[in-house]
Each structure stands twice: as structure tokens, then as C-alpha cells.
Amino acid sequence: MRTELRQAVVVMVAVAVLGVALGLLWLWLSPRVPLISDETAVFLKDTEGEEAIAADGTFMLLALAFGLVSAVLVFVFRRRGGIPLVVGLALGGLLGAVVAWRVGVWFGPTSDVVAHARAVGKGVTFDAPLALNAKGGLLAWPIAAMVVHLRSRPSTSSTRAILRLAMHGTRRRGLIHEDRPDRP
């Protein structure tokens, strides 16, 4: 049991440290929200822009990819891990997502928009601070890691039972049609 707990802590810390890489990738790949100032107020340059939503989407897609990769790596290197290892993977993914969010915000454009607007001057476009408005995106990494890890371990009886039950329910509702050419 001590060995499993030690492995779980190592996995949790290793996965959480990967959050720095996710944060830097998010900062690099996410679109910037352009702002403009008229010396009395700061406005969005494009009021119908979708950059803020795209930044959230970029974070979520990167977090899903990191969840997939971390789960595969944990499975490849620790196939015999039990529940503590899976809990370590989930907690590490959550901590990694929080670290990524904070790293992206910290290294991104300044959060003092008023001072930045004064510094660049009137009528000059500048970038808004990087923000994760959809906080549910923090769960993308641990959820992806759990789904991939669950799917990569179909040998356990409980996993097989869950998958069998899920497949039976989709067949019954007509969502999966096996060997029936008369159905679309």
C-alpha cells in the first residue's frame, strides 16, 4: 500500500508540473482580445469578436490533449496501478490545470488595463489580459485523463460491466445498429 501511495504522489506531482507547459502553450496559442482606449475609457476594438471564447476553447482543447497524453503515459509506465494511482492522476490533472491557468494569466498581458491603456496612448490597440472565463475548463484535464485511463483498462470486471451496460443502452435506444443494412 505504501508503494502505491508513493507512486500516486509521484504521478500527481509529475502531472501537476506539466501544467506549466500547458500554461505556456495556452499563452502562445490563444488569440488575444484587442482593446482600445480614448483616454476616458477602454473599449473592445471589435465588439463582436470571439477571441475571449476562443481563448477558453484553446485552454480546454489543450487540457483535453494533456489529459489524454498523461493518462496514456501513466498506463504505459504503471499498468498495475490501483485506485491510489488513478486518484493521483485525477488530482494531478486538476492541479496541473490550475497551474496552467495561473501561469498563462501571470505571463500574459498585464491585468492592469487602465495603466496599460495610459502607457500605449489614445487610439492604440493593445491586448486584454488573458483570462479563463469558463472555469469548468479546469476539469477538462482530469476528466479526459479518467476517461482515457478507464478505457485503457478494459480487463477489470467493473470496467467491462460499465462498458457493456453503456453499449447495451445505446443499442436499445437505436443509437448503434450492428449488421443491419436496412437501417441508416
Buried (B, 14 or more C-beta within 10 A) or exposed (E): EEEBBEBBBBBBBBBBEBBBBBBBBBBEEBBBBBBBBEEEEBEBEEEEBEBBEBBBBBBBBBBBBBBBBBBBBBBEEBEEBEEBBBBBBBBBBBBBBBBBBBBBBEEBBEEEBEEBBEEBEEEEEBBBBBBBEBEEBBBBBBBBBBBBBBEBBEEEEEBEEEEEEEEEEEEEEEEEEEEEEEEE
